[in-house]
Amino acid sequence: MGIRPNSCCEDYDPCQPEIVIYARDLDRAEAALGLFINSLEVLSGPWGVKTRLVPIDEGERRILRQSFEDRGLGFSTSNFDLAALMAAKASRNRRFAYSLALYAVSSHNHVNDPMLFDPAGDKYQARSKSHKDQVRFAYAIIAAFAVIEQLKLTPEKKSFHNGEWIPEKRQALESKLKNAGIDLTELVVWHIRGGKTRLELDRPPKIVKMCPWSSHQIRDCEIEMADAIADLRALRSQVAAHDLKHQAKNLSVHDVANAQLVARRLILESMGFSDKYIDQVIAARRLPKMQRQRWPDRAEVFRSLRKKRSVIQL
């Protein structure tokens, strides 16, 4: 998978680069397209556009393009290059490929609008009385933690004694994280809002510092990555993956967001897509030169209006 070269087809437009999938058959091409969409969802959030492979045959290409134009289809392509790079890397590593797929499953079960978590935004319902919603929250968390398991970044067995880390086990996890390329100096934002539930009382987060916007019912904080993984492991094992009737009602959109944010960061950094690398890719983009449009100044506008008014008066 890569950016399409100029000699690929006659209708290539350098101002509108395309992504080409090289595959031996249609099934493999569809799988590669799925990797690309899964990568794009990690980078940009859920992808709600039905995507189809574009055939090489010029007649079929025109028909397909016309069908898209008739529907007025529009979407952002801002992270297509990064998604192609991620998909190409995942195509050579099954662990990464399944991690991307698991993250997609988690986000398809439930995903939060980032604007929803704006502290200055409107109030929203964090928990649901619907049993279906509670199950969606639970399985979104299970799939998100499965990402961590797939990356082999989970604590070893019997890592805790009376709810506290055994120091040697914590060091072993942190060593695995460092070897995977995870920056442990960067803390994890942990969303905690509303009144305390039984889940929080049973296992309060190990807060390093409070977020600047924390106030009253908004108790967002920052914790270390090892503690975040441990809290998600407990949430998955004690609530989501077993008998739901006791604690599922306490699951909230914040629990889902915390699980997905940790899974997303571990995917990106373990695949080498750190913030620094992403910034380098963005800085190296060669965007097409836009034609500058000269806008008339205010004097020209008044002159044109005066002419129109004089014609009307005549």
Secondary structure, 3 states (H helix, E strand, C coil): CEECCCCCCCCCCCCCCCEECCCCCHHHHHHHHHHHHHHHHHHHCCCCCCCCCCCCCHHHHHHHHHHHHHCCCCCCCCCHHHHHHHHHHHCCCHHHHHHHHHHHHHHHHCCCCHHHHCCCCCCCCCCCCCHHHHHHHHHHHHHHHHHHHHCCCCCCCCCEECCEECHHHHHHHHHHHHHCCCCCCCCEEECCECCCCHHHHHCCCCCCEECCCCECCECCEEECHHHHHHHHHHHHHHHHCCCCCCCHHHCCHHHHHHHHHHHHHHHHHHCCCCHHHHHHHHHCCCCCCCCCCCCCCHHHHHHHHHHHHHHHHC
